[in-house]
Amino acid sequence: MDWLSDIAEEDPEAAELLAERFKDDEPPVKPLPWCMWAWRAWHRLKHDRQWRSGGMGPAMPSGIPYSSVAAYADRHGQSADELYGLIAAMDGVYAEWWDEQVEAASKKD
């Protein structure tokens, strides 16, 4: 966490609070080099994701639509079907993570 040492120089109290907040978090995901292009696309297309009503709970994420992925792939000279397959897989993991966060938050209440 190099960014934490930068913050510590500017504001030691803030760094201490952030360190406490992130102490139990797993390290950030480091995609393999061969799939960085799909990782970037997934992040850039996050605003195209729709959210469905959670009823009495929080909204839940839907997958990024194929139309958005195809437009992105066409613009960047990539295979839309290959990119969509990778993004759909990442969306599946994201949905599972989101469910875990909602469940953990509901147990705190």
C-alpha positions as a printed Julia matrix, in Angstrom:
109×3 Matrix{Float64}:
   0.0     0.0     0.0
   2.34    2.69   -1.24
  -0.52    5.18   -1.39
  -0.91    4.84    2.36
   2.64    6.02    2.99
   1.95    9.07    0.78
  -1.11    9.89    2.87
   0.82    9.33    6.1
   3.27   12.04    5.12
   0.44   14.52    4.6
  -1.94   13.49    7.36
  -0.85   10.79    9.85
  -4.31   10.58   11.45
  -5.99    9.95    8.1
  -3.42    7.28    7.27
  -4.1     5.55   10.58
  -7.85    5.55    9.96
  -7.41    4.2     6.43
  -4.98    1.51    7.58
  -7.53    0.37   10.16
 -10.28    0.35    7.54
  -8.29   -1.72    5.03
  -6.42   -4.05    7.39
  -8.67   -7.05    6.71
  -9.2    -6.44    3.01
  -7.66   -8.77    0.5
  -5.1    -7.22   -1.82
  -6.55   -5.66   -4.97
  -7.02   -7.88   -7.97
  -4.02   -8.0   -10.3
  -5.22   -9.27  -13.69
  -2.84  -11.32  -15.77
  -1.26   -9.33  -18.6
  -3.1   -11.25  -21.34
  -6.5   -10.12  -20.03
  -5.74   -6.49  -19.07
  -7.61   -5.3   -22.18
 -10.8    -6.99  -20.96
 -10.26   -5.72  -17.39
  -9.98   -2.15  -18.68
 -13.08   -2.57  -20.84
 -15.06   -3.95  -17.88
 -14.15   -0.9   -15.8
 -14.79    1.57  -18.59
 -18.22    0.07  -19.31
 -19.35   -0.01  -15.67
 -21.68    2.95  -16.21
 -23.56    0.99  -18.88
 -24.56   -1.57  -16.26
 -28.19   -1.42  -15.21
 -29.31   -1.95  -11.65
 -32.45   -3.88  -10.79
 -34.61   -3.14   -7.82
 -33.78   -5.1    -4.73
 -37.33   -4.9    -3.42
 -36.93   -4.12    0.25
 -33.14   -4.33   -0.01
 -30.49   -2.51   -2.03
 -30.42   -2.45   -5.82
 -28.6    -5.34   -7.45
 -26.23   -5.09  -10.43
 -27.11   -6.55  -13.81
 -24.52   -7.57  -16.36
 -23.07   -5.09  -18.82
 -25.21   -5.35  -21.98
 -23.83   -7.02  -25.08
 -24.63   -3.94  -27.15
 -22.28   -1.83  -25.02
 -19.55   -4.46  -25.19
 -19.93   -4.82  -28.96
 -19.71   -1.06  -29.5
 -16.59   -0.9   -27.3
 -14.99   -3.87  -29.08
 -15.73   -2.41  -32.53
 -14.24    0.91  -31.52
 -11.05   -0.74  -30.24
 -10.66   -3.41  -32.94
 -11.4    -6.34  -30.64
 -13.63   -9.39  -30.91
 -17.02   -8.54  -29.42
 -17.86  -12.18  -28.63
 -14.52  -12.82  -26.92
 -14.73   -9.61  -24.94
 -18.35  -10.27  -23.95
 -17.41  -13.75  -22.69
 -14.72  -12.29  -20.45
 -16.9    -9.42  -19.24
 -19.81  -11.76  -18.53
 -17.47  -13.9   -16.4
 -16.29  -10.82  -14.49
 -19.9    -9.7   -14.07
 -20.69  -13.09  -12.52
 -17.91  -12.69   -9.98
 -19.0    -9.1    -9.32
 -22.6   -10.22   -8.7
 -21.41  -12.85   -6.21
 -19.24  -10.27   -4.44
 -22.16   -7.84   -4.33
 -24.4   -10.51   -2.77
 -21.75  -11.17   -0.11
 -21.54   -7.45    0.7
 -25.33   -7.15    1.02
 -25.49  -10.23    3.24
 -22.66   -8.97    5.46
 -24.3    -5.56    5.77
 -27.63   -7.11    6.71
 -25.98   -9.09    9.51
 -24.52   -5.88   10.99
 -27.99   -4.34   11.38
